[in-house]
Amino acid sequence: MKNKRNVLYSLAIMLVVVIYFPVQAQQKKGTHRANFSGEWKSKESISMGGNIVCTYNSGDRMLANTMKIAEQVNFLTIDVSSSFPGAALVKSQEKLTFNGKATEINHGQGRGKKFTAKWSADGQTMTVNSTVLLKYPQQKQEFVYVTEVWKLSNDGKSISIQANAKSTIFNGERYWKTVFEKAS
């Protein structure tokens, strides 16, 4: 009888161990992602910091000083209004999906943008890779390749966006940082 009880205790302990450790490992794997939701404002747009403003169309997220971000499980939507100096504001929405597929925006006449977004392994930074397609009348197709790394501050009150760009228009690479402060 005593042996039977010891075997049952041993089985119970083994069962607890078999359940406990996978549950603990699962909790560590489930990373908490940074939450970019809210309204954000900056003194200058993302593209102005790198002085590549001429490569975007009105309404583009890269030209906006204010962004309203709504986070969903597998994507973010970013609502903006932007324009070139002296032009009327153009409203637009970009949807950054995390499914690995490129999103495409076609502005017509050989102009547009393709982009992908992904989270870092720890869920604390988001990387957006964009290819901007340009074509001006009587000119060849030009490309600008931009990588943005978004990071939420520890207190959740600002987003820093470290960007770099390469282009067929300008030589070399350009690097810059833009900080958006939480507006609400």
C-alpha positions as CSV (number, residue, x, y, z in Angstrom):
1,M,0.0,0.0,0.0
2,K,2.9,2.4,0.9
3,N,4.5,1.7,-2.5
4,K,1.3,2.3,-4.3
5,R,1.0,5.7,-2.5
6,N,4.6,6.6,-3.4
7,V,4.0,5.8,-7.0
8,L,0.8,8.0,-7.1
9,Y,2.7,10.9,-5.4
10,S,5.6,10.4,-7.9
11,L,3.1,10.4,-10.8
12,A,1.4,13.5,-9.5
13,I,4.7,15.4,-9.1
14,M,5.7,14.3,-12.6
15,L,2.4,15.5,-14.0
16,V,2.8,18.9,-12.3
17,V,6.3,19.2,-13.8
18,V,5.2,18.1,-17.2
19,I,2.4,20.8,-17.2
20,Y,4.3,23.6,-15.3
21,F,7.4,23.9,-17.4
22,P,5.7,24.1,-20.8
23,V,3.3,26.7,-19.4
24,Q,6.2,28.8,-18.1
25,A,8.1,28.5,-21.4
26,Q,4.9,29.6,-23.3
27,Q,4.6,32.7,-21.2
28,K,8.2,33.7,-21.9
29,K,7.7,33.2,-25.6
30,G,4.6,35.4,-25.7
31,T,6.3,38.8,-26.1
32,H,4.5,42.0,-25.2
33,R,4.6,44.2,-28.3
34,A,5.0,47.9,-28.1
35,N,1.7,49.7,-28.6
36,F,1.9,52.6,-31.0
37,S,-1.9,53.4,-30.8
38,G,-2.8,57.0,-30.3
39,E,-2.3,60.4,-31.9
40,W,1.3,61.5,-32.4
41,K,2.8,64.9,-33.3
42,S,6.3,66.0,-34.4
43,K,7.9,69.3,-35.3
44,E,8.9,67.9,-38.7
45,S,7.8,65.0,-40.8
46,I,9.8,61.8,-41.1
47,S,11.0,62.6,-44.6
48,M,12.1,66.2,-43.8
49,G,14.7,64.9,-41.4
50,G,16.4,63.2,-44.3
51,N,15.5,65.9,-46.7
52,I,13.9,63.5,-49.1
53,V,10.5,65.3,-49.1
54,C,10.6,65.7,-52.9
55,T,10.2,62.0,-53.4
56,Y,6.7,61.7,-51.9
57,N,3.2,62.7,-52.9
58,S,0.8,64.8,-50.9
59,G,-1.1,62.6,-48.4
60,D,1.9,60.3,-47.8
61,R,2.7,59.3,-44.2
62,M,6.3,60.3,-44.6
63,L,5.2,64.0,-45.1
64,A,2.9,64.1,-42.1
65,N,3.6,65.9,-38.8
66,T,0.7,64.2,-37.1
67,M,-0.3,60.6,-37.3
68,K,-3.3,58.8,-35.8
69,I,-2.4,55.1,-35.2
70,A,-4.8,52.3,-34.5
71,E,-3.4,49.0,-33.6
72,Q,-5.1,45.7,-34.4
73,V,-3.8,42.1,-33.9
74,N,-2.1,41.7,-37.3
75,F,-1.8,45.3,-38.6
76,L,-1.7,49.0,-37.8
77,T,-3.6,51.7,-39.6
78,I,-2.0,55.2,-39.8
79,D,-4.3,58.1,-40.7
80,V,-2.6,61.3,-41.8
81,S,-3.1,64.6,-43.6
82,S,-0.1,66.0,-45.4
83,S,0.9,68.2,-48.3
84,F,3.7,70.2,-49.8
85,P,4.1,73.8,-48.6
86,G,1.3,76.0,-50.1
87,A,-0.8,73.0,-51.2
88,A,-4.1,71.8,-49.8
89,L,-3.9,68.9,-47.2
90,V,-4.6,65.5,-48.6
91,K,-5.9,62.8,-46.2
92,S,-4.8,59.2,-46.5
93,Q,-4.6,56.0,-44.6
94,E,-1.8,53.4,-44.7
95,K,-2.2,49.9,-43.4
96,L,0.9,48.2,-42.2
97,T,0.4,44.5,-42.2
98,F,2.6,41.9,-40.5
99,N,1.9,39.0,-42.8
100,G,5.1,39.5,-44.8
101,K,3.3,40.6,-48.0
102,A,4.1,44.0,-49.5
103,T,1.4,46.7,-49.6
104,E,1.3,48.8,-52.7
105,I,0.1,52.4,-53.2
106,N,-0.2,53.5,-56.8
107,H,-0.3,57.3,-57.4
108,G,-0.4,56.8,-61.2
109,Q,2.0,58.0,-63.9
110,G,4.8,55.7,-62.7
111,R,4.6,57.0,-59.1
112,G,3.9,54.9,-56.0
113,K,5.2,53.0,-53.1
114,K,5.6,49.4,-51.9
115,F,6.2,48.6,-48.2
116,T,6.4,45.8,-45.7
117,A,6.4,45.9,-41.9
118,K,7.6,43.5,-39.3
119,W,8.1,43.3,-35.5
120,S,11.4,42.5,-33.9
121,A,11.7,39.2,-32.0
122,D,11.2,41.0,-28.7
123,G,8.2,43.0,-30.0
124,Q,9.7,46.3,-29.0
125,T,10.6,47.7,-32.4
126,M,8.8,47.8,-35.8
127,T,10.7,48.0,-39.1
128,V,9.1,49.4,-42.2
129,N,10.9,48.9,-45.5
130,S,9.6,51.0,-48.4
131,T,10.5,51.3,-52.1
132,V,9.2,54.6,-53.5
133,L,8.8,54.6,-57.3
134,L,9.1,57.9,-59.1
135,K,8.8,59.0,-62.7
136,Y,8.7,62.6,-63.8
137,P,7.6,63.5,-67.3
138,Q,10.4,62.9,-69.8
139,Q,12.6,61.1,-67.2
140,K,13.5,57.5,-66.4
141,Q,12.1,55.6,-63.5
142,E,13.8,56.4,-60.2
143,F,13.7,54.6,-56.8
144,V,14.2,55.5,-53.2
145,Y,14.7,52.7,-50.6
146,V,13.8,53.7,-47.1
147,T,14.1,51.7,-43.9
148,E,12.4,53.0,-40.7
149,V,12.9,51.5,-37.3
150,W,10.1,52.6,-34.9
151,K,10.7,52.4,-31.1
152,L,8.3,53.4,-28.4
153,S,9.9,55.1,-25.4
154,N,9.8,53.3,-22.0
155,D,7.1,55.7,-20.7
156,G,5.0,55.3,-23.9
157,K,5.0,59.1,-24.5
158,S,7.1,59.2,-27.7
159,I,8.0,57.2,-30.8
160,S,11.5,57.6,-32.2
161,I,11.9,56.7,-35.9
162,Q,15.4,56.0,-37.1
163,A,15.4,56.1,-40.9
164,N,17.9,55.7,-43.6
165,A,17.5,56.1,-47.4
166,K,19.3,55.0,-50.5
167,S,18.3,56.3,-53.9
168,T,19.1,56.2,-57.6
169,I,18.6,60.0,-57.4
170,F,21.3,60.9,-54.8
171,N,24.6,59.3,-54.0
172,G,25.3,57.4,-50.8
173,E,22.9,57.0,-47.9
174,R,21.1,59.4,-45.6
175,Y,20.4,58.8,-42.0
176,W,18.2,60.7,-39.6
177,K,15.9,60.4,-36.6
178,T,12.4,61.8,-36.1
179,V,10.6,61.9,-32.7
180,F,6.8,61.9,-32.4
181,E,5.3,62.9,-29.1
182,K,2.0,61.6,-27.8
183,A,-0.7,64.2,-28.4
184,S,-3.5,62.6,-26.4
